[in-house]
Structures are given as C-alpha cells and as structure tokens.
Amino acid sequence: MDCFSLTGNQPVLRAESLEVWRGGICLFSGLNFELHPGQVALVTGANGSGKTTLLRVLAGLTIPTAGAATWAGTVIQRVEGPDRSKVTYQGHLDGLKKDLTVEENLDFYRAFWNSHEPMDCLLEQLRLDGCRDRQIRYLSAGQRRRVALGCMRIKPAQLWLLDEPLTNLDRKGSLLVAGWLAQHAAAGGLAVVATHQREHLIQSASIEIEL
C-alpha cells in the first residue's frame, strides 16, 4: 500500500467557482469544493449533468469556462513533473492493449510507473489469476474493467479521478473498489469518483457533489 505525506489542514485539491458550458448549455456553474488528504468525493447526477466533464477539468484535460481547479496551490493545467504523476485519471475507456494478455498489460504499467505492486496478489484480488495468460480481446466486459482498474491501482498516485469505476462489475468487484478507496484514503490519498451507483460507495465518501 502506498503512503502519502499529510499536509495538515491545507486542502490539496480545490475547485473555485468552476463553470463549464457545452454547445450553448451550462453544465454547472459556481462549483466550489476542496479535498484534504484522506478524503473521497462522490460526484452524482443525471446523464449529461457534467460528471465526466468535471473529472476531465480536475485532470487538466478540459479547460473550464470560468473558475479554476488547483492541485497543491497550482492551477491543474500548469502542474508538471513529479506533481503531475501524483494524479491518475481512469475514464470510460479501458486503455488496454487487446492483443496482450492480462499479465502483459499489468506488467507494462508496473514497468512504466516503476511500481512494486505484487503481481500475484493483485491478480488474486481482481479474481483474474485463472486468466492471466489470456488476451484482453477474449475477456468479458467485467473482466476487462477489472484489468483496467488493476492498471490504475498500480500507479502510485495520490489523487484518483475515477469515472464510473463500477460499470460492468459484479458485487464482489464493487466491494473491491470500495475497499481500495478506503485503503487509499487511510494512507492519505484523495479521490473524486463519478458514479450512478452511489449506494456502493457512499460509505467511503467524505463529501458528495450533486450536479
């Protein structure tokens, strides 16, 4: 488990008067919140309310119409170097190589991030130890989602930005993600999670942002 240094009462992630318009429609405006080490935020709302857009703003991938998102006091789009590696974003796409096996995909991310995450333990948690040598293209949607989440878990990031992480997961998969969030927060990490399945994650949440 990664451990992150705490910063007292100072928020690490802050959204100040965020406003985003798309196609002449205001998705949200005047959005303010802050997250401290050890906190998890749930983002809920109807389809089209701007949940994915908010996560992309927090990841520095989308520029807000007004306001700013900051990470450790720096506007997120200007965060570079080691501080940028402290943020990971897991969107709707799995980001997996379909011609590689489960283990090869996980090994790639382990090498890329110079991670020491034990492979056998991770595969067991993901319930994928029995198909570690199977190509991604032959997996079910739920299995692919678990591999993608495993690749995300490998990165030693302090801030997790997760967009509908429970999609295609069964009850055991949902409990695993909830457990990872609790462990991440206990180690001083932060997370912002957009979800339609609030009931599975609400116990891990410090705040809820309804769009």
C-alpha positions in Angstrom: 0.0 0.0 0.0 1.3 3.5 -0.9 1.5 6.0 1.9 1.3 9.7 1.2 2.5 12.5 3.5 -0.3 14.5 5.0 -0.4 18.3 4.7 -2.3 19.3 7.9 -5.4 21.3 7.3 -4.4 22.6 3.9 -6.5 21.3 1.0 -4.6 19.6 -1.8 -7.4 19.7 -4.4 -9.6 22.8 -4.7 -12.3 23.8 -7.1 -13.1 27.5 -7.2 -16.2 28.9 -8.9 -16.0 26.3 -11.7 -18.2 26.9 -14.7 -18.4 24.8 -17.9 -20.6 25.4 -21.0 -21.0 22.9 -23.8 -23.0 23.6 -27.0 -24.7 26.7 -25.5 -25.7 24.8 -22.4 -24.3 25.4 -18.9 -23.4 22.1 -17.4 -22.6 23.6 -14.0 -21.5 27.0 -12.6 -20.3 28.4 -9.3 -19.0 25.0 -8.2 -16.8 25.1 -5.1 -15.3 22.3 -3.1 -12.0 21.2 -1.6 -10.4 17.9 -0.7 -7.9 17.2 2.1 -5.6 14.2 2.4 -7.7 11.1 3.3 -10.9 12.4 1.7 -13.1 10.9 -1.1 -15.7 12.9 -3.0 -18.6 11.3 -4.9 -19.9 13.1 -8.0 -23.5 12.2 -8.7 -26.2 13.4 -11.1 -28.2 12.5 -14.2 -26.7 11.7 -17.6 -25.5 14.8 -19.2 -25.1 16.8 -16.0 -21.4 17.1 -16.4 -19.8 14.4 -14.2 -17.3 13.3 -16.8 -16.6 16.9 -17.7 -15.9 17.8 -14.1 -13.4 14.9 -13.8 -11.7 16.0 -17.0 -11.4 19.5 -15.6 -9.8 18.2 -12.4 -7.4 16.1 -14.5 -6.4 19.1 -16.5 -7.8 17.7 -19.8 -10.6 20.2 -20.2 -10.3 24.0 -19.5 -13.3 25.4 -17.6 -15.3 28.3 -19.0 -14.7 30.1 -15.7 -13.1 29.4 -12.4 -10.1 27.1 -11.7 -9.1 23.8 -10.3 -5.9 23.8 -8.3 -3.6 21.0 -7.1 -1.4 22.0 -4.1 -2.0 25.6 -5.0 -1.2 25.4 -8.7 -3.8 25.6 -11.5 -4.1 22.0 -12.6 -3.3 22.7 -16.3 0.1 24.0 -15.2 1.1 21.1 -12.9 4.2 19.4 -14.3 6.9 16.9 -13.4 6.6 14.9 -10.2 3.4 16.6 -9.1 1.7 15.6 -12.4 2.4 12.0 -11.7 0.5 12.3 -8.4 -2.7 12.4 -10.4 -4.3 9.5 -12.2 -7.5 9.6 -14.3 -9.5 6.4 -15.2 -12.1 7.3 -17.8 -14.7 5.2 -19.6 -12.2 3.7 -22.0 -10.1 0.8 -20.6 -6.8 1.8 -22.1 -5.8 -1.8 -22.6 -3.9 -3.5 -25.4 -6.3 -6.2 -26.7 -3.5 -8.3 -28.2 -1.6 -8.5 -25.0 -2.6 -10.8 -22.1 -3.9 -9.7 -18.7 -0.4 -10.1 -17.1 1.3 -8.4 -20.0 -0.9 -5.3 -19.7 -0.4 -5.2 -15.9 3.4 -5.7 -16.4 3.5 -2.8 -18.8 2.1 -0.4 -16.3 4.3 -1.8 -13.5 7.4 -1.1 -15.6 6.1 2.3 -16.8 5.4 3.5 -13.3 8.3 1.7 -11.7 5.8 0.1 -9.3 6.5 -2.7 -6.9 2.8 -3.8 -6.6 2.9 -7.6 -6.1 1.5 -9.1 -9.3 0.2 -12.4 -7.8 -1.6 -10.5 -5.0 -3.2 -8.1 -7.5 -4.4 -10.8 -9.8 -5.9 -12.6 -6.9 -7.7 -9.5 -5.7 -9.0 -8.9 -9.2 -10.1 -12.6 -9.5 -8.0 -12.8 -12.7 -5.3 -15.3 -11.6 -7.0 -18.0 -13.7 -6.9 -16.0 -16.9 -3.6 -14.1 -16.5 -2.3 -15.6 -19.8 -5.5 -14.8 -21.8 -5.6 -12.0 -24.3 -7.7 -9.0 -23.4 -9.9 -9.4 -26.5 -11.2 -12.7 -25.2 -12.3 -11.3 -21.8 -15.8 -10.3 -20.7 -16.7 -6.7 -20.2 -16.4 -7.1 -16.4 -13.0 -8.8 -16.6 -11.7 -6.0 -18.9 -12.9 -3.4 -16.4 -11.1 -5.2 -13.6 -7.9 -5.3 -15.6 -8.2 -1.6 -16.3 -8.8 -0.8 -12.6 -5.8 -3.0 -11.7 -3.6 -0.9 -14.1 -4.9 2.2 -12.4 -4.2 0.7 -9.0 -0.5 0.1 -10.0 0.3 3.8 -10.4 1.5 5.3 -7.1 -0.8 8.4 -7.4 -2.1 10.4 -4.6 -5.3 11.7 -6.4 -7.6 9.2 -8.1 -10.1 10.5 -10.6 -12.5 7.6 -11.4 -15.3 7.9 -13.9 -18.0 5.2 -13.3 -15.5 2.6 -11.9 -18.2 0.1 -11.1 -19.5 -0.2 -14.6 -19.8 -3.9 -15.6 -18.6 -5.0 -12.2 -20.5 -7.6 -10.1 -21.0 -7.3 -6.3 -17.5 -8.6 -5.5 -15.9 -6.2 -7.9 -17.8 -3.3 -6.5 -16.8 -4.3 -3.0 -13.1 -4.5 -4.1 -13.2 -0.9 -5.5 -14.9 0.4 -2.3 -12.2 -1.4 -0.3 -9.4 0.1 -2.4 -10.9 3.6 -1.9 -11.0 3.1 1.9 -7.4 1.9 1.9 -6.3 4.8 -0.4 -7.9 7.4 1.9 -6.5 5.8 5.0 -3.0 6.1 3.5 -3.5 9.9 2.9 -4.7 9.7 -0.6 -7.6 11.6 -2.2 -10.2 10.5 -4.8 -13.0 12.0 -6.8 -15.4 9.4 -8.1 -18.3 9.9 -10.6 -20.9 7.2 -10.2 -24.5 6.2 -10.8 -24.1 3.5 -8.2 -23.9 5.8 -5.2 -25.1 3.1 -2.7 -22.0 1.0 -3.2 -19.6 3.9 -2.5 -21.3 6.3 -0.1 -19.7 4.8 3.0 -16.2 5.7 1.5 -17.2 9.3 0.8 -16.3 12.4 2.8 -18.4 14.7 0.6 -20.9 14.4 -2.2 -21.1 16.7 -5.2 -24.5 16.5 -6.9 -24.6 18.1 -10.4 
